[in-house]
Amino acid sequence: MSQAPNVVSFGSSQAPLVGKWHPAHGPQRAAMVVHGATGVPQRFYRHFAHWAAQQGIATLTYDYRDFGESLTGATRSSPARMADWAVADQDAAQHKLAELAPTGPLWVLGHSLGGLGIAFHRYPERVSRVITMGAGMTHYRDHPWHYLPKALAFWFLIGPVATGALGYLPGRRLGFGEDLPSGVYWQWRRWCTRRDFFARDIGKSLPQPNFNATEPPLELCVARDDDMVPPAAVRRYAAHFAPDRTQLRLFDPANYGLGTLGHVGCLGAGCEAAWQDLMFPDAAEARTGAA
């Protein structure tokens, strides 16, 4: 019988966050937190989280402040920034994970933005794995030609015009995912339209990063057909870390009988074969390659 997740609440810098705790089915081999992508609500990850729990991996999903189930007022009234999501909220979720699973190894899975906070966190020894999917320092010129018009419109045309006019990004109306606080959109825009990515925010909205840490090991994964965060952007991000710490893994949709994985497909419903490779790489070497 399917076990329903438990709703959990916790705080991040006085901002309330709401999550779902999926207890492990049977003996628990690890506990994992899923840091979501920008504009992707935690409900998107529910199928993956349920599957992980069936594999003995207790899993915590949650929504960042002023987004999804953590939204408490009007999106246009939110002061949230991308940095708040990547640092304070992720840190709060990791502390909540340790509280929910007081013993045993802890894993961190970051999707897109969810994997960009790594250098800003100080992980306890219990964290034995950090996995990212589609996390990279993307510049808009990295996108393939067929995706570039959409990116240019998002960053330079309809995205800034709509956000400036309404006080928030109306993502649902524009076909760009969920609605976002304006501070999240503007900081995201700044990172993806400058070659130095988030460097100018270090010492301001971002703390000093520690790219020289040697633990825990990092598994940086990306779909071969990810147009939003192409493999080149993931390699650029990986180059900031100690080389002995990182492993790059490329996921090809053809290996799973799929037409596409893209930026979000690897963690979406119907991709159990990809999940198996993502979570248990020792059994997947024949199907994944170096990115």
Backbone torsions as a table, in degrees:
resi	resn	phi	psi	omega
1	MET	NA	138.2	179.9
2	SER	-67.3	136.4	-179.6
3	GLN	-99.8	121.1	-177.7
4	ALA	-70.9	142.8	177.9
5	PRO	-70.9	157.4	177.0
6	ASN	-96.2	134.8	175.8
7	VAL	-77.9	130.7	179.2
8	VAL	-127.2	147.9	177.6
9	SER	-125.3	144.3	177.8
10	PHE	-157.4	167.2	-174.9
11	GLY	-112.7	152.8	176.0
12	SER	-138.2	107.0	-179.3
13	SER	50.3	47.2	179.1
14	GLN	71.3	5.1	176.1
15	ALA	-97.0	126.2	179.9
16	PRO	-75.8	135.9	177.3
17	LEU	-121.1	145.0	179.4
18	VAL	-120.6	132.0	-179.2
19	GLY	-133.3	176.5	175.8
20	LYS	-127.0	129.1	-179.5
21	TRP	-106.4	117.4	179.8
22	HIS	-102.8	98.4	-179.4
23	PRO	-63.0	151.0	178.4
24	ALA	-65.3	142.2	173.2
25	HIS	-87.7	111.8	-177.2
26	GLY	85.1	-160.7	-179.1
27	PRO	-58.1	136.3	-178.0
28	GLN	-89.0	119.7	178.3
29	ARG	-89.6	-25.9	179.4
30	ALA	-167.8	166.8	172.2
31	ALA	-123.7	139.2	-171.3
32	MET	-133.6	142.4	170.9
33	VAL	-107.7	140.2	176.4
34	VAL	-108.0	112.9	173.3
35	HIS	-90.2	117.8	-171.9
36	GLY	-77.7	168.6	175.8
37	ALA	-80.3	160.8	176.7
38	THR	-60.8	126.8	176.9
39	GLY	78.5	6.3	179.3
40	VAL	-111.1	110.0	-177.6
41	PRO	-72.1	159.3	-176.2
42	GLN	-61.8	-24.8	-179.5
43	ARG	-62.3	-26.1	178.3
44	PHE	-61.9	-32.0	-174.8
45	TYR	-89.9	4.3	-172.3
46	ARG	-64.4	-36.3	179.9
47	HIS	-67.4	-42.9	177.7
48	PHE	-63.5	-44.3	-178.7
49	ALA	-62.9	-40.7	178.2
50	HIS	-63.7	-43.1	178.4
51	TRP	-62.2	-44.7	-179.7
52	ALA	-60.4	-41.8	178.5
53	ALA	-61.3	-36.1	177.1
54	GLN	-65.8	-24.4	177.9
55	GLN	-87.6	5.1	-179.4
56	GLY	89.8	14.4	179.7
57	ILE	-108.8	100.0	176.2
58	ALA	-62.2	134.7	-169.1
59	THR	-131.8	132.6	175.8
60	LEU	-108.2	122.0	169.0
61	THR	-110.9	160.6	179.8
62	TYR	-164.5	167.2	174.1
63	ASP	-109.7	141.5	176.0
64	TYR	-63.6	164.6	-178.9
65	ARG	-55.6	142.0	176.2
66	ASP	56.6	35.5	-180.0
67	PHE	-151.0	146.5	176.7
68	GLY	56.2	-134.4	-179.0
69	GLU	-74.7	-8.0	176.2
70	SER	-92.1	0.4	178.5
71	LEU	-75.6	124.9	-178.0
72	THR	-113.8	-12.2	179.8
73	GLY	-143.2	-154.1	178.3
74	ALA	-78.5	136.2	179.8
75	THR	-57.7	-37.7	-177.5
76	ARG	-67.1	-17.2	-180.0
77	SER	-90.7	-4.9	-174.3
78	SER	-76.5	134.9	174.1
79	PRO	-91.8	7.7	-173.7
80	ALA	-62.0	144.4	174.8
81	ARG	-121.2	164.1	176.4
82	MET	-56.9	-39.0	-179.0
83	ALA	-62.2	-35.7	177.6
84	ASP	-62.4	-41.6	179.9
85	TRP	-68.0	-42.9	-173.1
86	ALA	-76.3	-24.3	-175.2
87	VAL	-113.3	-71.7	-173.1
88	ALA	-63.5	-45.0	-176.6
89	ASP	-70.8	-40.7	177.1
90	GLN	-64.1	-40.0	179.4
91	ASP	-63.6	-42.5	179.0
92	ALA	-62.8	-39.8	179.6
93	ALA	-66.9	-36.8	178.6
94	GLN	-67.6	-36.5	175.3
95	HIS	-66.9	-38.1	178.4
96	LYS	-65.8	-38.2	177.1
97	LEU	-59.0	-45.7	-179.8
98	ALA	-63.6	-32.3	177.5
99	GLU	-70.8	-41.0	-179.5
100	LEU	-71.8	-29.4	-179.7
101	ALA	-125.9	81.5	-173.1
102	PRO	-69.6	-13.6	177.9
103	THR	-132.6	160.4	176.8
104	GLY	90.6	168.9	-178.0
105	PRO	-69.5	149.8	176.8
106	LEU	-115.6	138.8	176.7
107	TRP	-119.4	149.8	177.3
108	VAL	-122.4	127.6	175.5
109	LEU	-120.9	118.0	-179.6
110	GLY	-114.3	124.0	179.2
111	HIS	-101.2	118.9	177.8
112	SER	56.5	-116.3	176.4
113	LEU	-51.2	-34.7	-178.6
114	GLY	-58.7	-20.0	178.2
115	GLY	-102.5	2.0	-177.0
116	LEU	-89.8	-5.8	-179.2
117	GLY	-92.9	1.2	-172.0
118	ILE	-50.7	-50.6	-173.9
119	ALA	-70.6	-11.8	-178.1
120	PHE	-97.9	-0.2	-179.6
121	HIS	-109.7	151.4	173.7
122	ARG	-111.7	105.8	-172.8
123	TYR	-85.5	135.4	174.4
124	PRO	-70.9	165.7	-176.9
125	GLU	-61.2	-24.8	-179.1
126	ARG	-66.7	-22.2	179.0
127	VAL	-76.7	107.6	-174.5
128	SER	-102.0	-13.9	179.4
129	ARG	-144.7	137.8	168.4
130	VAL	-126.3	120.0	-176.8
131	ILE	-118.6	135.0	173.0
132	THR	-121.0	150.5	173.8
133	MET	-129.2	118.1	177.5
134	GLY	65.5	34.0	177.5
135	ALA	-104.0	118.0	-178.4
136	GLY	-158.3	163.3	177.9
137	MET	-87.5	83.2	-172.0
138	THR	-86.5	129.5	168.4
139	HIS	-105.2	146.0	-173.5
140	TYR	-59.4	-22.3	178.1
141	ARG	-77.5	-5.7	176.6
142	ASP	-75.3	-20.9	-172.8
143	HIS	-69.7	144.6	174.6
144	PRO	-63.5	157.7	-171.9
145	TRP	-56.8	-36.2	-176.6
146	HIS	-72.5	-19.0	178.6
147	TYR	-97.1	-19.4	-172.7
148	LEU	-57.6	-43.6	179.0
149	PRO	-56.4	-39.5	178.6
150	LYS	-65.5	-42.1	179.2
151	ALA	-64.6	-42.9	179.8
152	LEU	-63.1	-40.0	177.7
153	ALA	-65.1	-39.0	-178.3
154	PHE	-67.1	-40.1	-175.3
155	TRP	-91.4	-28.3	-170.3
156	PHE	-123.7	-10.6	-176.7
157	LEU	-123.0	-96.8	-172.2
158	ILE	-67.3	-31.9	-180.0
159	GLY	-61.1	-59.5	-179.5
160	PRO	-66.3	-35.1	179.6
161	VAL	-63.5	-48.7	-178.6
162	ALA	-66.2	-41.6	-179.4
163	THR	-65.8	-42.2	178.1
164	GLY	-64.5	-36.4	-177.3
165	ALA	-76.4	-38.2	-172.5
166	LEU	-100.0	-17.6	-177.9
167	GLY	84.7	6.8	173.4
168	TYR	-161.2	163.1	176.5
169	LEU	-84.9	114.8	178.7
170	PRO	-81.4	67.6	-173.0
171	GLY	-56.9	-39.2	-177.8
172	ARG	-66.3	-40.7	179.9
173	ARG	-70.6	-31.4	-177.1
174	LEU	-88.1	-8.5	-177.7
175	GLY	79.3	25.2	-179.8
176	PHE	-115.0	36.8	179.0
177	GLY	91.0	-145.8	-176.5
178	GLU	-86.9	164.1	174.9
179	ASP	-67.1	145.2	-177.8
180	LEU	-129.7	145.9	171.0
181	PRO	-58.2	147.2	-176.6
182	SER	-61.2	-37.6	-179.6
183	GLY	-63.8	-33.2	176.0
184	VAL	-67.3	-47.0	-179.0
185	TYR	-62.1	-48.7	-174.8
186	TRP	-64.4	-39.1	178.7
187	GLN	-70.9	-39.5	175.5
188	TRP	-58.9	-45.0	179.0
189	ARG	-60.1	-44.4	-179.4
190	ARG	-60.8	-43.2	-178.8
191	TRP	-64.0	-41.1	-172.8
192	CYS	-88.2	-1.2	177.4
193	THR	-115.7	9.2	177.0
194	ARG	-127.2	142.3	-178.3
195	ARG	-67.6	-25.5	-180.0
196	ASP	-87.9	6.3	175.3
197	PHE	52.0	-116.2	-175.5
198	PHE	-94.4	10.3	-174.0
199	ALA	-58.0	-37.8	-176.2
200	ARG	-72.0	-14.0	178.5
201	ASP	-93.7	-7.3	178.5
202	ILE	-69.0	130.6	-175.7
203	GLY	87.9	-5.6	176.7
204	LYS	-115.3	-94.0	177.9
205	SER	-84.6	-14.9	178.7
206	LEU	-113.8	140.3	174.4
207	PRO	-74.6	174.7	176.2
208	GLN	-67.5	128.6	-179.9
209	PRO	-80.7	157.5	174.8
210	ASN	-118.7	85.7	179.5
211	PHE	-80.9	-8.6	-176.2
212	ASN	-91.0	-3.0	178.8
213	ALA	-59.6	147.8	-178.6
214	THR	-107.9	-8.3	178.7
215	GLU	-139.1	154.3	-8.5
216	PRO	-74.7	166.0	178.9
217	PRO	-63.6	148.2	-177.6
218	LEU	-113.6	130.6	173.6
219	GLU	-113.2	105.6	-177.9
220	LEU	-99.4	112.2	-173.7
221	CYS	-111.9	150.6	178.0
222	VAL	-155.5	145.7	174.9
223	ALA	-79.0	139.8	179.8
224	ARG	-57.3	-32.9	-176.6
225	ASP	-103.2	27.6	177.2
226	ASP	-76.8	106.0	179.9
227	ASP	-81.1	-25.7	-176.6
228	MET	-78.9	-44.6	175.6
229	VAL	-126.5	84.8	-176.2
230	PRO	-65.2	158.8	179.5
231	PRO	-50.5	-34.4	-180.0
232	ALA	-61.5	-36.0	179.2
233	ALA	-70.2	-33.3	177.0
234	VAL	-70.0	-40.3	176.9
235	ARG	-62.5	-39.6	179.1
236	ARG	-62.0	-41.8	177.8
237	TYR	-66.0	-45.7	-178.5
238	ALA	-60.3	-32.2	-176.8
239	ALA	-64.8	-16.2	179.1
240	HIS	-78.1	-20.3	-176.3
241	PHE	-93.7	163.2	175.3
242	ALA	-58.7	127.0	-173.7
243	PRO	-59.9	-32.2	-179.8
244	ASP	-71.6	-11.8	-177.5
245	ARG	-90.1	-22.6	-169.2
246	THR	-106.1	148.0	170.8
247	GLN	-132.0	123.9	177.9
248	LEU	-95.4	133.9	-178.2
249	ARG	-132.4	128.7	-177.7
250	LEU	-105.9	128.3	-178.6
251	PHE	-106.8	122.6	-179.0
252	ASP	-105.2	121.7	-178.1
253	PRO	-58.6	-28.3	-179.5
254	ALA	-62.9	-26.9	179.4
255	ASN	-68.3	-15.4	-177.6
256	TYR	-116.7	11.9	-179.6
257	GLY	69.2	26.2	-177.7
258	LEU	-111.1	150.4	177.2
259	GLY	-77.4	-28.7	-178.9
260	THR	-156.8	152.5	168.2
261	LEU	-116.1	-46.6	177.3
262	GLY	64.5	-153.6	-175.4
263	HIS	-81.9	-33.6	-176.5
264	VAL	-113.4	-13.2	-172.4
265	GLY	-60.5	-33.6	-176.5
266	CYS	-59.4	-28.2	-177.8
267	LEU	-108.5	10.1	179.5
268	GLY	-92.2	169.8	-179.6
269	ALA	-60.1	143.4	176.9
270	GLY	89.7	6.5	-177.9
271	CYS	-115.2	37.8	-176.5
272	GLU	-57.1	-36.2	-180.0
273	ALA	-63.7	-39.5	177.0
274	ALA	-68.3	-37.8	177.1
275	TRP	-60.4	-41.1	179.4
276	GLN	-58.8	-44.7	179.1
277	ASP	-67.5	-39.2	-178.1
278	LEU	-63.8	-45.3	-173.4
279	MET	-88.3	-25.2	-177.1
280	PHE	-128.6	69.2	-173.1
281	PRO	-64.3	-26.1	-179.2
282	ASP	-62.5	-25.1	179.5
283	ALA	-97.5	6.7	-172.4
284	ALA	-121.7	8.5	-173.0
285	GLU	-59.3	-27.9	-178.5
286	ALA	-74.6	-15.8	-174.9
287	ARG	-112.9	-8.9	178.0
288	THR	-122.1	157.0	-178.7
289	GLY	-130.8	-177.2	177.3
290	ALA	-76.4	137.3	-178.8
291	ALA	-77.8	NA	NA
